[in-house]
Amino acid sequence: MKVWIAVLSILGGISGIISGFIVTAGGEMFGEAEMANDGAAVFWLSALAIFLGFLAWKFKKIAGWGLIAISLYGFVANGLFFIFAFIFLLIAGVLALRLPKKQGALSA
C-alpha cells in the first residue's frame, strides 16, 4: 500500500510540474506577472510533492497533510490545468493519512 502513495505522488507531481510550466509560460507570454508567479509556485510545490510521497513511508501525517495542502493550493492557483495532479495528490494524501500503523512481529 505504501508504494501506491509514492506512485500517485509521482504521477501528481509530474502532472503538476507540467501544469505549472504551462501556466508560467502562459503568464509570461501574455504579460500576466501574477499568473506566472502562481504557475512557478505550483511547479516547485509539485516537485516537493514527489519528495513528500517518498517521505510518507516514514512520516505519514506530515506527508499526508502536505500532499493534501499542495493539491488544494495547486487547484486554486492553476485551476483546471491542475485537475489531474489534484486528483492524484489528494488520493495520495488521504492514503498516507489512512495508512495503518505497522505491526510488530506477526503472531501465529
PERA-V621272 format. One record per helix or strand of 2 or more residues. SS is the DSSP state (hx for helix, st for strand). FROM is the first residue (numbers start at 1). TO is the last residue. If there is no record, write none. Layout:
SS	FROM	TO
SS	FROM	TO
//
This chain:
hx	2	29
hx	33	55
hx	60	98
//
